[in-house]
């Protein structure tokens, strides 16, 4: 009686594909899956950027109306002065524990310069604009919005860089981007004052993270007409926007906010200085670029200890 065991003379088993062919098929399948996942991630990021840009354009339109109203009030007999105008006075963020601030401010520059740069997607770009100054010093202008997840990511390295050249008083508070726009833990520069012997820092948080009921967010601060024109002409009014004295601009966030989504503020802060994590590496590498840019465009390579550290001197 013939045997039914594979390999015996009484059976004719189906021929199995060779190991090489199976491996190639599996590899091809894996590559197609990776390509689909990358395409999905890129599409999602582009959609978020488009939404942020749309909010920026809407904010510009609202700002133009507000500025026009302020001009009418002034001509009719109201007030004096210039600069950023507060349109609301919400709490300037939740206070950050002193120990957390001490940790963030004490991370060595050498740690930032050693951070992997694979996550960097945008770098500061040289421009040939008129000098941007305030109070007789070069000015570092930041325009963002509290709802904006890209701004939320960028404030981390920007805060780290600024603390190497001066001090905040009061310190920034902690907030998060809008729930429907990433829910990213971050700082707010609203309500802060920054002092440095080398340059000024002018933060403009255009809106809060609170919906206004009409598809946008509540206006918080209004750029001056000069700031508005510079912002619109340089990057079309997209958040965030950073101008280093008219010499260099950062037209968007340096790295992706996605890894920071839905995390506690403390969880992100704990990773600053940890180059072995994606969040720590991205924030550190971004801070190193900002420190270097400040040294070359705003502070004339001062303080020497900071600028030599970032430039490898």
C-alpha positions as protocol buffer text, in pm:
chain_id: "A"
residue {
  index: 1
  type: UNK
  ca { x: 0 y: 0 z: 0 }
}
residue {
  index: 2
  type: UNK
  ca { x: 151 y: 331 z: -101 }
}
residue {
  index: 3
  type: UNK
  ca { x: 264 y: 564 z: 177 }
}
residue {
  index: 4
  type: UNK
  ca { x: 119 y: 915 z: 211 }
}
residue {
  index: 5
  type: UNK
  ca { x: 427 y: 1057 z: 379 }
}
residue {
  index: 6
  type: UNK
  ca { x: 591 y: 1341 z: 193 }
}
residue {
  index: 7
  type: UNK
  ca { x: 893 y: 1221 z: 3 }
}
residue {
  index: 8
  type: UNK
  ca { x: 787 y: 856 z: -21 }
}
residue {
  index: 9
  type: UNK
  ca { x: 749 y: 684 z: -357 }
}
residue {
  index: 10
  type: UNK
  ca { x: 370 y: 676 z: -321 }
}
residue {
  index: 11
  type: UNK
  ca { x: 313 y: 1055 z: -296 }
}
residue {
  index: 12
  type: UNK
  ca { x: 373 y: 1350 z: -521 }
}
residue {
  index: 13
  type: UNK
  ca { x: 406 y: 1658 z: -296 }
}
residue {
  index: 14
  type: UNK
  ca { x: 371 y: 2006 z: -443 }
}
residue {
  index: 15
  type: UNK
  ca { x: 700 y: 2166 z: -520 }
}
residue {
  index: 16
  type: UNK
  ca { x: 791 y: 2428 z: -260 }
}
residue {
  index: 17
  type: UNK
  ca { x: 927 y: 2762 z: -380 }
}
residue {
  index: 18
  type: UNK
  ca { x: 1298 y: 2799 z: -333 }
}
residue {
  index: 19
  type: UNK
  ca { x: 1427 y: 2978 z: -22 }
}
residue {
  index: 20
  type: UNK
  ca { x: 1572 y: 3258 z: -237 }
}
residue {
  index: 21
  type: UNK
  ca { x: 1244 y: 3319 z: -421 }
}
residue {
  index: 22
  type: UNK
  ca { x: 1048 y: 3326 z: -93 }
}
residue {
  index: 23
  type: UNK
  ca { x: 1293 y: 3572 z: 57 }
}
residue {
  index: 24
  type: UNK
  ca { x: 1267 y: 3798 z: -246 }
}
residue {
  index: 25
  type: UNK
  ca { x: 889 y: 3789 z: -233 }
}
residue {
  index: 26
  type: UNK
  ca { x: 892 y: 3872 z: 141 }
}
residue {
  index: 27
  type: UNK
  ca { x: 1142 y: 4154 z: 86 }
}
residue {
  index: 28
  type: UNK
  ca { x: 935 y: 4300 z: -197 }
}
residue {
  index: 29
  type: UNK
  ca { x: 623 y: 4285 z: 18 }
}
residue {
  index: 30
  type: UNK
  ca { x: 803 y: 4458 z: 306 }
}
residue {
  index: 31
  type: UNK
  ca { x: 931 y: 4730 z: 78 }
}
residue {
  index: 32
  type: UNK
  ca { x: 584 y: 4796 z: -60 }
}
residue {
  index: 33
  type: UNK
  ca { x: 443 y: 4813 z: 293 }
}
residue {
  index: 34
  type: UNK
  ca { x: 718 y: 5056 z: 400 }
}
residue {
  index: 35
  type: UNK
  ca { x: 652 y: 5271 z: 93 }
}
residue {
  index: 36
  type: UNK
  ca { x: 279 y: 5282 z: 169 }
}
residue {
  index: 37
  type: UNK
  ca { x: 345 y: 5376 z: 531 }
}
residue {
  index: 38
  type: UNK
  ca { x: 591 y: 5651 z: 430 }
}
residue {
  index: 39
  type: UNK
  ca { x: 342 y: 5787 z: 178 }
}
residue {
  index: 40
  type: UNK
  ca { x: 68 y: 5794 z: 443 }
}
residue {
  index: 41
  type: UNK
  ca { x: 294 y: 5973 z: 691 }
}
residue {
  index: 42
  type: UNK
  ca { x: 404 y: 6228 z: 430 }
}
residue {
  index: 43
  type: UNK
  ca { x: 43 y: 6293 z: 328 }
}
residue {
  index: 44
  type: UNK
  ca { x: -59 y: 6342 z: 691 }
}
residue {
  index: 45
  type: UNK
  ca { x: 226 y: 6585 z: 752 }
}
residue {
  index: 46
  type: UNK
  ca { x: 144 y: 6781 z: 438 }
}
residue {
  index: 47
  type: UNK
  ca { x: -220 y: 6801 z: 549 }
}
residue {
  index: 48
  type: UNK
  ca { x: -118 y: 6935 z: 889 }
}
residue {
  index: 49
  type: UNK
  ca { x: 112 y: 7194 z: 728 }
}
residue {
  index: 50
  type: UNK
  ca { x: -165 y: 7299 z: 491 }
}
residue {
  index: 51
  type: UNK
  ca { x: -402 y: 7340 z: 784 }
}
residue {
  index: 52
  type: UNK
  ca { x: -144 y: 7543 z: 978 }
}
residue {
  index: 53
  type: UNK
  ca { x: -83 y: 7766 z: 675 }
}
residue {
  index: 54
  type: UNK
  ca { x: -457 y: 7814 z: 630 }
}
residue {
  index: 55
  type: UNK
  ca { x: -490 y: 7921 z: 992 }
}
residue {
  index: 56
  type: UNK
  ca { x: -195 y: 8156 z: 941 }
}
residue {
  index: 57
  type: UNK
  ca { x: -361 y: 8318 z: 640 }
}
residue {
  index: 58
  type: UNK
  ca { x: -685 y: 8353 z: 833 }
}
residue {
  index: 59
  type: UNK
  ca { x: -493 y: 8508 z: 1121 }
}
residue {
  index: 60
  type: UNK
  ca { x: -332 y: 8757 z: 882 }
}
residue {
  index: 61
  type: UNK
  ca { x: -672 y: 8863 z: 754 }
}
residue {
  index: 62
  type: UNK
  ca { x: -797 y: 8907 z: 1110 }
}
residue {
  index: 63
  type: UNK
  ca { x: -483 y: 9096 z: 1209 }
}
residue {
  index: 64
  type: UNK
  ca { x: -526 y: 9335 z: 916 }
}
residue {
  index: 65
  type: UNK
  ca { x: -879 y: 9412 z: 1032 }
}
residue {
  index: 66
  type: UNK
  ca { x: -764 y: 9463 z: 1390 }
}
residue {
  index: 67
  type: UNK
  ca { x: -474 y: 9687 z: 1288 }
}
residue {
  index: 68
  type: UNK
  ca { x: -712 y: 9891 z: 1073 }
}
residue {
  index: 69
  type: UNK
  ca { x: -949 y: 9930 z: 1368 }
}
residue {
  index: 70
  type: UNK
  ca { x: -663 y: 10038 z: 1594 }
}
residue {
  index: 71
  type: UNK
  ca { x: -554 y: 10299 z: 1341 }
}
residue {
  index: 72
  type: UNK
  ca { x: -908 y: 10438 z: 1328 }
}
residue {
  index: 73
  type: UNK
  ca { x: -920 y: 10455 z: 1709 }
}
residue {
  index: 74
  type: UNK
  ca { x: -588 y: 10634 z: 1724 }
}
residue {
  index: 75
  type: UNK
  ca { x: -685 y: 10888 z: 1458 }
}
residue {
  index: 76
  type: UNK
  ca { x: -1011 y: 10949 z: 1639 }
}
residue {
  index: 77
  type: UNK
  ca { x: -826 y: 11042 z: 1955 }
}
residue {
  index: 78
  type: UNK
  ca { x: -700 y: 10721 z: 2113 }
}
residue {
  index: 79
  type: UNK
  ca { x: -362 y: 10635 z: 2260 }
}
residue {
  index: 80
  type: UNK
  ca { x: 0 y: 10640 z: 2161 }
}
residue {
  index: 81
  type: UNK
  ca { x: 291 y: 10403 z: 2129 }
}
residue {
  index: 82
  type: UNK
  ca { x: 367 y: 10118 z: 1892 }
}
residue {
  index: 83
  type: UNK
  ca { x: 456 y: 9751 z: 1891 }
}
residue {
  index: 84
  type: UNK
  ca { x: 271 y: 9435 z: 1976 }
}
residue {
  index: 85
  type: UNK
  ca { x: -86 y: 9488 z: 2092 }
}
residue {
  index: 86
  type: UNK
  ca { x: -250 y: 9242 z: 2327 }
}
residue {
  index: 87
  type: UNK
  ca { x: -602 y: 9152 z: 2222 }
}
residue {
  index: 88
  type: UNK
  ca { x: -669 y: 8926 z: 2519 }
}
residue {
  index: 89
  type: UNK
  ca { x: -515 y: 8851 z: 2855 }
}
residue {
  index: 90
  type: UNK
  ca { x: -543 y: 8480 z: 2929 }
}
residue {
  index: 91
  type: UNK
  ca { x: -308 y: 8318 z: 3182 }
}
residue {
  index: 92
  type: UNK
  ca { x: 45 y: 8311 z: 3041 }
}
residue {
  index: 93
  type: UNK
  ca { x: 74 y: 7936 z: 3077 }
}
residue {
  index: 94
  type: UNK
  ca { x: 105 y: 7709 z: 3380 }
}
residue {
  index: 95
  type: UNK
  ca { x: 424 y: 7770 z: 3582 }
}
residue {
  index: 96
  type: UNK
  ca { x: 703 y: 7523 z: 3512 }
}
residue {
  index: 97
  type: UNK
  ca { x: 876 y: 7367 z: 3816 }
}
residue {
  index: 98
  type: UNK
  ca { x: 1209 y: 7531 z: 3895 }
}
residue {
  index: 99
  type: UNK
  ca { x: 1387 y: 7195 z: 3884 }
}
residue {
  index: 100
  type: UNK
  ca { x: 1265 y: 7138 z: 3528 }
}
residue {
  index: 101
  type: UNK
  ca { x: 1383 y: 7482 z: 3415 }
}
residue {
  index: 102
  type: UNK
  ca { x: 1721 y: 7425 z: 3581 }
}
residue {
  index: 103
  type: UNK
  ca { x: 1757 y: 7096 z: 3394 }
}
residue {
  index: 104
  type: UNK
  ca { x: 1670 y: 7254 z: 3059 }
}
residue {
  index: 105
  type: UNK
  ca { x: 1904 y: 7547 z: 3109 }
}
residue {
  index: 106
  type: UNK
  ca { x: 2198 y: 7337 z: 3225 }
}
residue {
  index: 107
  type: UNK
  ca { x: 2227 y: 7092 z: 2934 }
}
residue {
  index: 108
  type: UNK
  ca { x: 2578 y: 7144 z: 2791 }
}
residue {
  index: 109
  type: UNK
  ca { x: 2611 y: 7283 z: 2441 }
}
residue {
  index: 110
  type: UNK
  ca { x: 2841 y: 6989 z: 2361 }
}
residue {
  index: 111
  type: UNK
  ca { x: 2539 y: 6761 z: 2410 }
}
residue {
  index: 112
  type: UNK
  ca { x: 2340 y: 6961 z: 2156 }
}
residue {
  index: 113
  type: UNK
  ca { x: 2620 y: 6961 z: 1899 }
}
residue {
  index: 114
  type: UNK
  ca { x: 2661 y: 6584 z: 1938 }
}
residue {
  index: 115
  type: UNK
  ca { x: 2292 y: 6516 z: 1870 }
}
residue {
  index: 116
  type: UNK
  ca { x: 2209 y: 6321 z: 1550 }
}
residue {
  index: 117
  type: UNK
  ca { x: 2065 y: 6545 z: 1280 }
}
residue {
  index: 118
  type: UNK
  ca { x: 1865 y: 6283 z: 1090 }
}
residue {
  index: 119
  type: UNK
  ca { x: 1537 y: 6430 z: 1215 }
}
residue {
  index: 120
  type: UNK
  ca { x: 1608 y: 6786 z: 1099 }
}
residue {
  index: 121
  type: UNK
  ca { x: 1378 y: 6887 z: 813 }
}
residue {
  index: 122
  type: UNK
  ca { x: 1426 y: 7267 z: 802 }
}
residue {
  index: 123
  type: UNK
  ca { x: 1736 y: 7478 z: 865 }
}
residue {
  index: 124
  type: UNK
  ca { x: 1791 y: 7856 z: 903 }
}
residue {
  index: 125
  type: UNK
  ca { x: 1829 y: 8028 z: 566 }
}
residue {
  index: 126
  type: UNK
  ca { x: 2031 y: 8341 z: 481 }
}
residue {
  index: 127
  type: UNK
  ca { x: 1838 y: 8642 z: 349 }
}
residue {
  index: 128
  type: UNK
  ca { x: 1931 y: 8990 z: 238 }
}
residue {
  index: 129
  type: UNK
  ca { x: 1665 y: 9193 z: 416 }
}
residue {
  index: 130
  type: UNK
  ca { x: 1696 y: 9533 z: 584 }
}
residue {
  index: 131
  type: UNK
  ca { x: 1842 y: 9511 z: 935 }
}
residue {
  index: 132
  type: UNK
  ca { x: 1585 y: 9418 z: 1197 }
}
residue {
  index: 133
  type: UNK
  ca { x: 1657 y: 9604 z: 1521 }
}
residue {
  index: 134
  type: UNK
  ca { x: 1492 y: 9706 z: 1849 }
}
residue {
  index: 135
  type: UNK
  ca { x: 1626 y: 9934 z: 2122 }
}
residue {
  index: 136
  type: UNK
  ca { x: 1949 y: 9979 z: 1928 }
}
residue {
  index: 137
  type: UNK
  ca { x: 2023 y: 9604 z: 1913 }
}
residue {
  index: 138
  type: UNK
  ca { x: 1969 y: 9332 z: 1653 }
}
residue {
  index: 139
  type: UNK
  ca { x: 1623 y: 9181 z: 1702 }
}
residue {
  index: 140
  type: UNK
  ca { x: 1519 y: 8816 z: 1705 }
}
residue {
  index: 141
  type: UNK
  ca { x: 1156 y: 8814 z: 1594 }
}
residue {
  index: 142
  type: UNK
  ca { x: 937 y: 8511 z: 1657 }
}
residue {
  index: 143
  type: UNK
  ca { x: 581 y: 8487 z: 1525 }
}
residue {
  index: 144
  type: UNK
  ca { x: 379 y: 8183 z: 1624 }
}
residue {
  index: 145
  type: UNK
  ca { x: 47 y: 8082 z: 1769 }
}
residue {
  index: 146
  type: UNK
  ca { x: -44 y: 7885 z: 2078 }
}
residue {
  index: 147
  type: UNK
  ca { x: -272 y: 7648 z: 1884 }
}
residue {
  index: 148
  type: UNK
  ca { x: 2 y: 7557 z: 1634 }
}
residue {
  index: 149
  type: UNK
  ca { x: 173 y: 7215 z: 1677 }
}
residue {
  index: 150
  type: UNK
  ca { x: 470 y: 7317 z: 1460 }
}
residue {
  index: 151
  type: UNK
  ca { x: 522 y: 7621 z: 1684 }
}
residue {
  index: 152
  type: UNK
  ca { x: 490 y: 7396 z: 1987 }
}
residue {
  index: 153
  type: UNK
  ca { x: 780 y: 7182 z: 1865 }
}
residue {
  index: 154
  type: UNK
  ca { x: 996 y: 7482 z: 1769 }
}
residue {
  index: 155
  type: UNK
  ca { x: 963 y: 7659 z: 2104 }
}
residue {
  index: 156
  type: UNK
  ca { x: 1163 y: 7383 z: 2277 }
}
residue {
  index: 157
  type: UNK
  ca { x: 1496 y: 7441 z: 2096 }
}
residue {
  index: 158
  type: UNK
  ca { x: 1430 y: 7815 z: 2073 }
}
residue {
  index: 159
  type: UNK
  ca { x: 1393 y: 7839 z: 2450 }
}
residue {
  index: 160
  type: UNK
  ca { x: 1708 y: 7631 z: 2502 }
}
residue {
  index: 161
  type: UNK
  ca { x: 1906 y: 7852 z: 2265 }
}
residue {
  index: 162
  type: UNK
  ca { x: 1784 y: 8179 z: 2415 }
}
residue {
  index: 163
  type: UNK
  ca { x: 1882 y: 8077 z: 2768 }
}
residue {
  index: 164
  type: UNK
  ca { x: 2244 y: 8057 z: 2654 }
}
residue {
  index: 165
  type: UNK
  ca { x: 2247 y: 8431 z: 2573 }
}
residue {
  index: 166
  type: UNK
  ca { x: 2015 y: 8591 z: 2829 }
}
residue {
  index: 167
  type: UNK
  ca { x: 1736 y: 8541 z: 3079 }
}
residue {
  index: 168
  type: UNK
  ca { x: 1356 y: 8541 z: 3088 }
}
residue {
  index: 169
  type: UNK
  ca { x: 1160 y: 8723 z: 3355 }
}
residue {
  index: 170
  type: UNK
  ca { x: 913 y: 8578 z: 3418 }
}
residue {
  index: 171
  type: UNK
  ca { x: 1000 y: 8241 z: 3272 }
}
residue {
  index: 172
  type: UNK
  ca { x: 770 y: 8104 z: 3001 }
}
residue {
  index: 173
  type: UNK
  ca { x: 476 y: 7898 z: 3119 }
}
residue {
  index: 174
  type: UNK
  ca { x: 378 y: 7558 z: 2982 }
}
residue {
  index: 175
  type: UNK
  ca { x: 78 y: 7505 z: 2754 }
}
residue {
  index: 176
  type: UNK
  ca { x: -10 y: 7265 z: 2473 }
}
residue {
  index: 177
  type: UNK
  ca { x: -113 y: 7313 z: 2114 }
}
residue {
  index: 178
  type: UNK
  ca { x: -484 y: 7283 z: 2039 }
}
residue {
  index: 179
  type: UNK
  ca { x: -630 y: 6935 z: 2097 }
}
residue {
  index: 180
  type: UNK
  ca { x: -747 y: 6910 z: 1736 }
}
residue {
  index: 181
  type: UNK
  ca { x: -405 y: 7025 z: 1613 }
}
residue {
  index: 182
  type: UNK
  ca { x: -168 y: 6780 z: 1771 }
}
residue {
  index: 183
  type: UNK
  ca { x: -194 y: 6837 z: 2148 }
}
residue {
  index: 184
  type: UNK
  ca { x: 181 y: 6899 z: 2177 }
}
residue {
  index: 185
  type: UNK
  ca { x: 326 y: 7008 z: 2515 }
}
residue {
  index: 186
  type: UNK
  ca { x: 527 y: 7328 z: 2489 }
}
residue {
  index: 187
  type: UNK
  ca { x: 603 y: 7675 z: 2626 }
}
residue {
  index: 188
  type: UNK
  ca { x: 431 y: 8004 z: 2555 }
}
residue {
  index: 189
  type: UNK
  ca { x: 635 y: 8320 z: 2513 }
}
residue {
  index: 190
  type: UNK
  ca { x: 327 y: 8530 z: 2579 }
}
residue {
  index: 191
  type: UNK
  ca { x: 370 y: 8752 z: 2886 }
}
residue {
  index: 192
  type: UNK
  ca { x: 748 y: 8700 z: 2909 }
}
residue {
  index: 193
  type: UNK
  ca { x: 1031 y: 8954 z: 2903 }
}
residue {
  index: 194
  type: UNK
  ca { x: 1374 y: 8857 z: 2775 }
}
residue {
  index: 195
  type: UNK
  ca { x: 1697 y: 9038 z: 2854 }
}
residue {
  index: 196
  type: UNK
  ca { x: 2031 y: 8991 z: 2676 }
}
residue {
  index: 197
  type: UNK
  ca { x: 2332 y: 9222 z: 2634 }
}
residue {
  index: 198
  type: UNK
  ca { x: 2361 y: 9110 z: 2271 }
}
residue {
  index: 199
  type: UNK
  ca { x: 2017 y: 9130 z: 2110 }
}
residue {
  index: 200
  type: UNK
  ca { x: 1646 y: 9171 z: 2177 }
}
residue {
  index: 201
  type: UNK
  ca { x: 1384 y: 8901 z: 2152 }
}
residue {
  index: 202
  type: UNK
  ca { x: 1037 y: 8993 z: 2026 }
}
residue {
  index: 203
  type: UNK
  ca { x: 784 y: 8711 z: 2057 }
}
residue {
  index: 204
  type: UNK
  ca { x: 439 y: 8743 z: 1899 }
}
residue {
  index: 205
  type: UNK
  ca { x: 186 y: 8472 z: 1983 }
}
residue {
  index: 206
  type: UNK
  ca { x: -85 y: 8557 z: 1731 }
}
residue {
  index: 207
  type: UNK
  ca { x: -366 y: 8343 z: 1876 }
}
residue {
  index: 208
  type: UNK
  ca { x: -448 y: 8134 z: 2180 }
}
residue {
  index: 209
  type: UNK
  ca { x: -513 y: 7760 z: 2167 }
}
residue {
  index: 210
  type: UNK
  ca { x: -885 y: 7823 z: 2228 }
}
residue {
  index: 211
  type: UNK
  ca { x: -1127 y: 7795 z: 1933 }
}
residue {
  index: 212
  type: UNK
  ca { x: -1318 y: 8115 z: 1861 }
}
residue {
  index: 213
  type: UNK
  ca { x: -1632 y: 7935 z: 1744 }
}
residue {
  index: 214
  type: UNK
  ca { x: -1589 y: 8025 z: 1378 }
}
residue {
  index: 215
  type: UNK
  ca { x: -1329 y: 7769 z: 1274 }
}
residue {
  index: 216
  type: UNK
  ca { x: -1027 y: 7965 z: 1395 }
}
residue {
  index: 217
  type: UNK
  ca { x: -864 y: 8055 z: 1725 }
}
residue {
  index: 218
  type: UNK
  ca { x: -899 y: 8356 z: 1954 }
}
residue {
  index: 219
  type: UNK
  ca { x: -665 y: 8644 z: 1869 }
}
residue {
  index: 220
  type: UNK
  ca { x: -398 y: 8699 z: 2136 }
}
residue {
  index: 221
  type: UNK
  ca { x: -133 y: 8938 z: 2003 }
}
residue {
  index: 222
  type: UNK
  ca { x: -129 y: 9152 z: 1691 }
}
residue {
  index: 223
  type: UNK
  ca { x: 197 y: 9201 z: 1495 }
}
residue {
  index: 224
  type: UNK
  ca { x: 287 y: 9555 z: 1401 }
}
residue {
  index: 225
  type: UNK
  ca { x: 231 y: 9646 z: 1038 }
}
residue {
  index: 226
  type: UNK
  ca { x: 606 y: 9615 z: 973 }
}
residue {
  index: 227
  type: UNK
  ca { x: 616 y: 9269 z: 1135 }
}
residue {
  index: 228
  type: UNK
  ca { x: 309 y: 9163 z: 944 }
}
residue {
  index: 229
  type: UNK
  ca { x: 457 y: 9271 z: 611 }
}
residue {
  index: 230
  type: UNK
  ca { x: 789 y: 9096 z: 684 }
}
residue {
  index: 231
  type: UNK
  ca { x: 614 y: 8776 z: 791 }
}
residue {
  index: 232
  type: UNK
  ca { x: 381 y: 8772 z: 493 }
}
residue {
  index: 233
  type: UNK
  ca { x: 649 y: 8860 z: 236 }
}
residue {
  index: 234
  type: UNK
  ca { x: 899 y: 8607 z: 369 }
}
residue {
  index: 235
  type: UNK
  ca { x: 694 y: 8290 z: 415 }
}
residue {
  index: 236
  type: UNK
  ca { x: 336 y: 8379 z: 330 }
}
residue {
  index: 237
  type: UNK
  ca { x: 223 y: 8408 z: 690 }
}
residue {
  index: 238
  type: UNK
  ca { x: 289 y: 8046 z: 788 }
}
residue {
  index: 239
  type: UNK
  ca { x: 363 y: 7954 z: 1152 }
}
residue {
  index: 240
  type: UNK
  ca { x: 619 y: 7950 z: 1300 }
}
residue {
  index: 241
  type: UNK
  ca { x: 839 y: 8231 z: 1166 }
}
residue {
  index: 242
  type: UNK
  ca { x: 1175 y: 8333 z: 1315 }
}
residue {
  index: 243
  type: UNK
  ca { x: 1383 y: 8624 z: 1182 }
}
residue {
  index: 244
  type: UNK
  ca { x: 1740 y: 8673 z: 1304 }
}
residue {
  index: 245
  type: UNK
  ca { x: 1801 y: 9046 z: 1263 }
}
residue {
  index: 246
  type: UNK
  ca { x: 1709 y: 9047 z: 895 }
}
residue {
  index: 247
  type: UNK
  ca { x: 2010 y: 8828 z: 811 }
}
residue {
  index: 248
  type: UNK
  ca { x: 1868 y: 8478 z: 854 }
}
residue {
  index: 249
  type: UNK
  ca { x: 1516 y: 8337 z: 873 }
}
residue {
  index: 250
  type: UNK
  ca { x: 1366 y: 8010 z: 987 }
}
residue {
  index: 251
  type: UNK
  ca { x: 1051 y: 7971 z: 777 }
}
residue {
  index: 252
  type: UNK
  ca { x: 908 y: 7666 z: 955 }
}
residue {
  index: 253
  type: UNK
  ca { x: 975 y: 7420 z: 1237 }
}
residue {
  index: 254
  type: UNK
  ca { x: 1311 y: 7243 z: 1229 }
}
residue {
  index: 255
  type: UNK
  ca { x: 1174 y: 6897 z: 1309 }
}
residue {
  index: 256
  type: UNK
  ca { x: 848 y: 6705 z: 1320 }
}
residue {
  index: 257
  type: UNK
  ca { x: 613 y: 6754 z: 1614 }
}
residue {
  index: 258
  type: UNK
  ca { x: 458 y: 6407 z: 1572 }
}
residue {
  index: 259
  type: UNK
  ca { x: 675 y: 6223 z: 1834 }
}
residue {
  index: 260
  type: UNK
  ca { x: 574 y: 6485 z: 2095 }
}
residue {
  index: 261
  type: UNK
  ca { x: 199 y: 6441 z: 2052 }
}
residue {
  index: 262
  type: UNK
  ca { x: -10 y: 6365 z: 2361 }
}
residue {
  index: 263
  type: UNK
  ca { x: 293 y: 6348 z: 2594 }
}
residue {
  index: 264
  type: UNK
  ca { x: 311 y: 6528 z: 2929 }
}
residue {
  index: 265
  type: UNK
  ca { x: 537 y: 6834 z: 2939 }
}
residue {
  index: 266
  type: UNK
  ca { x: 758 y: 6658 z: 3192 }
}
residue {
  index: 267
  type: UNK
  ca { x: 808 y: 6359 z: 2959 }
}
residue {
  index: 268
  type: UNK
  ca { x: 944 y: 6581 z: 2682 }
}
residue {
  index: 269
  type: UNK
  ca { x: 1156 y: 6788 z: 2922 }
}
residue {
  index: 270
  type: UNK
  ca { x: 1313 y: 6470 z: 3063 }
}
residue {
  index: 271
  type: UNK
  ca { x: 1436 y: 6372 z: 2716 }
}
residue {
  index: 272
  type: UNK
  ca { x: 1613 y: 6702 z: 2651 }
}
residue {
  index: 273
  type: UNK
  ca { x: 1983 y: 6618 z: 2668 }
}
residue {
  index: 274
  type: UNK
  ca { x: 1918 y: 6250 z: 2591 }
}
residue {
  index: 275
  type: UNK
  ca { x: 2051 y: 6207 z: 2237 }
}
residue {
  index: 276
  type: UNK
  ca { x: 1959 y: 5840 z: 2237 }
}
residue {
  index: 277
  type: UNK
  ca { x: 1588 y: 5927 z: 2198 }
}
residue {
  index: 278
  type: UNK
  ca { x: 1429 y: 6074 z: 1886 }
}
residue {
  index: 279
  type: UNK
  ca { x: 1277 y: 6363 z: 2079 }
}
residue {
  index: 280
  type: UNK
  ca { x: 1598 y: 6443 z: 2265 }
}
residue {
  index: 281
  type: UNK
  ca { x: 1806 y: 6423 z: 1947 }
}
residue {
  index: 282
  type: UNK
  ca { x: 1569 y: 6640 z: 1741 }
}
residue {
  index: 283
  type: UNK
  ca { x: 1543 y: 6911 z: 2006 }
}
residue {
  index: 284
  type: UNK
  ca { x: 1917 y: 6904 z: 2075 }
}
residue {
  index: 285
  type: UNK
  ca { x: 2023 y: 6921 z: 1710 }
}
residue {
  index: 286
  type: UNK
  ca { x: 1775 y: 7203 z: 1650 }
}
residue {
  index: 287
  type: UNK
  ca { x: 1904 y: 7398 z: 1952 }
}
residue {
  index: 288
  type: UNK
  ca { x: 2262 y: 7364 z: 1824 }
}
residue {
  index: 289
  type: UNK
  ca { x: 2161 y: 7514 z: 1487 }
}
residue {
  index: 290
  type: UNK
  ca { x: 1980 y: 7804 z: 1655 }
}
residue {
  index: 291
  type: UNK
  ca { x: 2271 y: 7879 z: 1889 }
}
residue {
  index: 292
  type: UNK
  ca { x: 2511 y: 7881 z: 1594 }
}
residue {
  index: 293
  type: UNK
  ca { x: 2279 y: 8109 z: 1397 }
}
residue {
  index: 294
  type: UNK
  ca { x: 2245 y: 8353 z: 1687 }
}
residue {
  index: 295
  type: UNK
  ca { x: 2624 y: 8365 z: 1727 }
}
residue {
  index: 296
  type: UNK
  ca { x: 2686 y: 8450 z: 1361 }
}
residue {
  index: 297
  type: UNK
  ca { x: 2390 y: 8678 z: 1293 }
}
residue {
  index: 298
  type: UNK
  ca { x: 2304 y: 8851 z: 1620 }
}
residue {
  index: 299
  type: UNK
  ca { x: 2564 y: 8835 z: 1897 }
}
residue {
  index: 300
  type: UNK
  ca { x: 2893 y: 8882 z: 1707 }
}
residue {
  index: 301
  type: UNK
  ca { x: 3016 y: 8548 z: 1842 }
}
residue {
  index: 302
  type: UNK
  ca { x: 2954 y: 8646 z: 2202 }
}
residue {
  index: 303
  type: UNK
  ca { x: 2962 y: 8515 z: 2467 }
}
residue {
  index: 304
  type: UNK
  ca { x: 3283 y: 8350 z: 2356 }
}
residue {
  index: 305
  type: UNK
  ca { x: 3232 y: 8039 z: 2571 }
}
residue {
  index: 306
  type: UNK
  ca { x: 2895 y: 7970 z: 2408 }
}
residue {
  index: 307
  type: UNK
  ca { x: 2989 y: 8042 z: 2048 }
}
residue {
  index: 308
  type: UNK
  ca { x: 3323 y: 7861 z: 2061 }
}
residue {
  index: 309
  type: UNK
  ca { x: 3145 y: 7558 z: 2206 }
}
residue {
  index: 310
  type: UNK
  ca { x: 2890 y: 7543 z: 1928 }
}
residue {
  index: 311
  type: UNK
  ca { x: 3147 y: 7612 z: 1657 }
}
residue {
  index: 312
  type: UNK
  ca { x: 3396 y: 7361 z: 1791 }
}
residue {
  index: 313
  type: UNK
  ca { x: 3651 y: 7622 z: 1896 }
}
